[in-house]
Amino acid sequence: GRAHIKDSLPDVNKIYGGFNKTLNFIDNHDMERFCAIGNRVQLEQTLVFIMTLPGIPVIYYGTEQEFKSVRGSMFKEGFGSNGTDNFNQDSVMYKFIKEFAELRKSDKIFSRGEVKVLKSNSKGSGVFIYELSYEGRRAVIVMNSSDEAVYSGKVKMEGANNGTLKFKKGISEEENIRVENG
């Protein structure tokens, strides 16, 4: 859970000499697919996590098509495909991954930033907030892993200026939030 993530982030940094050298993946050919055990919302949040953490995000083929079988065939000539071509650039998850890959490439804060966990619920699902900082700039990532709306309470963001921030809710939805008293 998030408590484990919060506690292990400093260890990863120390053991590997920085996050930039780590491979970040959620499934591969040696383990059960994420989609076989999780739902789309969980998949999206997990992908956001690996795409906004320093390191190298690894997307196993088929995740963009929400494959559930470990070695599913992408193309109609593949074993077990039953003559069906499963590669679809118009699928929801393909577009989701594409947009976050473009976001990641657009700013090194998502591949080189220093990670600081601001809020985590050690008791289970809920709000998980972390900050990335790089070359004097910051990005804050907020996720709610609960099935219900959860109030995070106040989150201390040292050095934050008063004003309005643009907040992305998923890919296309945005809203403004107020920042007061840093």
C-alpha positions, 0 to 999 in steps of 0.5 A, spaced: 500 500 500 501 507 500 505 506 507 509 501 504 511 506 498 512 512 502 517 508 507 521 504 501 522 511 497 528 513 501 531 506 500 530 505 493 534 512 492 539 510 497 540 503 494 540 505 487 544 511 487 538 515 485 531 513 482 533 515 475 536 508 474 530 504 476 525 500 472 518 502 474 513 497 472 506 494 474 506 487 470 511 483 465 511 476 462 513 473 469 507 475 473 500 476 473 497 482 469 495 488 473 488 488 469 487 481 471 487 483 479 485 490 478 480 495 475 481 501 470 481 506 475 487 502 479 490 501 473 490 509 471 492 511 478 498 506 478 500 508 471 500 515 473 505 513 479 510 510 474 509 516 469 511 521 474 516 518 478 523 518 476 526 512 473 524 509 467 517 507 466 516 500 463 509 498 460 509 491 458 505 490 451 498 489 452 497 494 458 495 499 453 489 494 451 488 492 458 490 485 457 488 480 462 492 474 460 500 474 461 502 472 454 496 475 450 497 476 443 497 483 440 496 481 433 492 476 429 497 472 427 499 471 434 498 464 438 491 464 441 489 470 438 483 467 434 485 471 428 483 478 432 488 484 431 488 487 438 492 493 437 488 499 437 490 506 438 483 509 439 482 505 445 481 509 452 488 506 455 492 507 449 490 514 449 491 515 457 498 512 456 500 516 450 498 523 454 502 521 460 508 519 456 507 526 452 507 529 459 513 526 462 517 527 456 515 535 456 518 536 463 524 533 466 521 534 473 517 527 471 523 523 470 529 527 474 525 530 480 526 529 487 520 525 491 517 527 497 511 524 500 506 529 503 500 525 505 499 518 505 494 514 509 498 508 512 491 504 514 489 503 507 486 506 501 485 514 501 489 520 499 496 519 497 500 526 495 507 527 493 511 532 490 516 532 485 522 538 485 527 539 480 531 545 478 527 550 483 520 548 480 515 543 483 509 539 481 504 536 486 501 529 484 494 527 488 491 521 488 485 518 491 485 510 491 478 510 495 472 508 492 469 514 495 471 522 495 476 523 501 478 529 504 485 530 505 485 535 510 490 541 510 497 539 506 503 543 508 507 545 502 513 549 504 514 555 500 508 555 496 505 562 494 498 564 495 494 564 489 490 559 484 493 553 481 490 549 475 489 542 478 488 536 473 482 531 474 484 525 470 486 527 463 482 532 460 478 535 466 481 541 470 479 545 476 482 551 480 484 550 487 486 556 492 493 556 495 493 559 502 499 560 507 503 556 503 
